[in-house]
Amino acid sequence: MTQIDWYLQINLKARHLRLITALYDHGNLKQVAESSHVTVPAVSKALAELEKGLGLELFTRTAQGLRPTAYGECLVRHARTLLTELHQARDELNSLSSGAVGKIHIGAFPAATSMLLPQAIAILKQRSPHTNVLVTEGTAQTLLPELWQGRVDLVVGRLPLRSAADGFEEKELLDDPVQLMTRHQHPLARRRRLKWSDLQPYPWILPPAGSILRAPLERTLEEHGMTLPNNYVETLSTHLARAYLHVTDAIAVMAGAVAADASEPLAVLPLSFPHLMRPRGVLWNRNRGLTPGAELMIACLEEAAAGMQHRGEP
């Protein structure tokens, strides 16, 4: 057994993992000491003991502070994963001890929060009332790294391009094409035929740059001889988009489920719009086992999607 093997298997503790991640994040012994409520000599001694035990230099001391070596970068990366796993184990054990299946952390793209995810969570709560759910909204750029690192269990919403979802398992749930939408009082909503150029004078609601829809939308506009409008609002919030459409003559590109909301229906413009996006679905990290709670949540998502299709909801 090598020195590294012996130390990692026998002596490495969770406090060591917290120490090196804090040193990496702060790069300063004093700041780590203050955040940990210990003295600077205590932090310095703990780092020295860790480096001696491994036989490796993890950080280089410079006038500007601490800089991680290649060994430090490697250990910090794995330390973050281990700490995340420990926190998840704590939450799951606490939930199981209280009679729940566990706690589920779901990342949600905005469109998922309008109908599919709320219905799935309602089904989950009927089956397992003490299983708790944390939902975090975000984009593919923010949520996929969280899923990869194990900070969220599942990501629900419009499935990203397969190239962006490498390393993840996925399940398609609903095919909900996007459409051009306005309020019913919009001048274009009363016309049966439209040309793409008819859209040019009006303000738009656009998905932000980097979101799943933005690049294919730009390509579609270019194919029809249009450029991005100069007058626009960028948002991923369906609630804001709906409210803004109802008080302006703006045009938005949104999923059909949004227009079908009976409480505040929107008009769908009569233009042929290609399938810009993949179906709505759920993603998980194929390198991590699904918790019982995550497996139950996937089953509830499938049931909710089947119910929406049966009722004719988008």
PyMOL commands that set and color helices and strands:
alter all, ss='L'
color gray80, all
select helices_A, chain A and resi 3-11+14-26+29-36+40-54+70-97+110-113+116-127+140-148+187-190+196-199+214-223+238-247+256-259+292-310
alter helices_A, ss='H'
color red, helices_A
select strands_A, chain A and resi 59-62+65-68+103-108+132-137+154-158+168-174+178-182+204-206+232-234+251-255+267-268+280-285
alter strands_A, ss='S'
color yellow, strands_A
deselect
rebuild
show_as cartoon
